[in-house]
Amino acid sequence: MYAASGPDADMLYATHFFADDPFLWWEVRGKTHIALSPLEIDRARPVARVSQVHALGEFIPTAARDLSAAAIIAGIARKYRIGSFLVPGQFPAGLLEKLRRTRLKITVSEGPFFPQRARKTKEEIAALATALRVAETGLRRGIDVLKASRPDRRGLLKWGGTPLTSERLRAEMDSAVLRAGGSPANTIVAGGEQGCDPHERGHGPLRANEAIVLDIFPRHARTHFFGDLTRTVVRGRASDALRRQYATVQEGKRWVMKQMRVGADGTALQSELIGRFKAAGYPTEQRHGRWVGMFHGVGHGLGLDLHETPRFAAGKLLAGLSITVEPGLYYPGVGGVRIEDVVIVGSAGVRNLTRFEEELELR
C-alpha cells in the first residue's frame, strides 16, 4: 500500500500509525514493513504495529536522486526478491501505471484488502463505543440548545436573543465534540424541507414545530474510530402527520433490530422493511421529480471508516459486524425523519452500542 493513513483506513488498520502524508507498507513472507521519511520515522517506531520500520534511504542507491514512490518500491522488490505485488483497489492510478512499466507484476485486489476489518474485536468495539459517547456529547449539546430556544412571532427559533440557525447550532454541537476529544465533520442540522434530503447539511434559520434532523458522525481523536448517531426532533409541537411518520420509522428500526442476527439476510430485511413502510402508507417512489419514502439503505458498516463495507443490504450479516441501523422516511410538506443507532451483530441478536434517548418533541 502507498497511502496516508489519515484518510486511508486500510493503512491505519494495518499500521495503527496515523499520518497525513503517504508512506509505504508491504507484507512479505509473513512479515509486515513500513518505509517512512525522516520526518515521521522516529514518531512511528514506538507505535507502529509492524514487524519492521525502515528509512526510505535503505532502498535507494546512494548515488541515485530518484526518491519517488515508484523508485522506492522497485528498491524494495530488489532487496526482498519480489516479482509481484497485490495492491488495494484505492492504490494510486499514476503510481500503478509507473510500476506496470517495470518488470513487476501488479494485481489489484477485487475485494476488501483486509476483509477481517468487518468483524470487530473487543478492543475495536470498545473504541466504537467511546466514539459514540463523543457523538452523544455533541448531540446532547444540540438538544440542550434547542430546548433553551424560544420561537418569535413568526415561529423562528431564537437562542440568547438572536436567531438560531443550522450553522449556529452545528457550531455548538461541533464545539462540544472537540471538547470531548473528537473531530467533527459535516454534522447535519437540517430543518423542515431541508430534512427531506438525507445528506443536506442544513442552512439558515430553524423554525418551531417542524422536524429537525440532527446527524452527527465525529471521529475520535485518539482511536480514530467513528461514531454515528441521528435523531429527529421538533422544538415545540409536531403535527399529527409528523408524529405518525416518526412512530412508523421508530417501529421500523425496532423491527429490523429484532430480526438481525448472524446469518440473517440484510438484502431481504431491507426489502421487507420498505414493504412494511409501504403497507403503513409510506411508499418509496418519485413524486414531482424527487424521491420520497425510504430511498437509502438501512445502514452501513462503521469503524475506522465512516462508511465501511459491508452495507446492510450486501447479503448475510456477519458475527462481530458493526453496522448502523438508520431507517428514514422523507415527505415534503411533512418533513424528514431518520433515527440511527449502531449495533454489533451476534448469534442471538444485536448489541446496541447507542445510549441516546429517542424524543420527538422538545418542550
Secondary structure, DSSP 8 states (H G I E B T S, - for coil): -EE-TTT-HHHHHHH----SS-EEEEEETTEEEEEE-HHHHHHHTTT--SSEEEEGGGGS-TT-----HHHHHHHHHHHHT--EEEE-TTS-HHHHHHHHTTT-EEEE-SS-SSGGGGB--HHHHHHHHHHHHHHHHHHHHHHHHHHH-EE-TTSBEEETTEE-BHHHHHHHHHHHHHHTTEE--S-EEEEGGGGGSTT----SB-BTTSEEEEEE--EETTT--B--EEEEEEES---HHHHHHHHHHHHHHHHHHHH--TT-BHHHHHHHHHHHHHHTT---EEETTEEEB--S-S-EE-SSSSSEEEEGGGSB--TTBEEEE--EEEETTTEEEE-BEEEEEETTEEEE-------SEE-
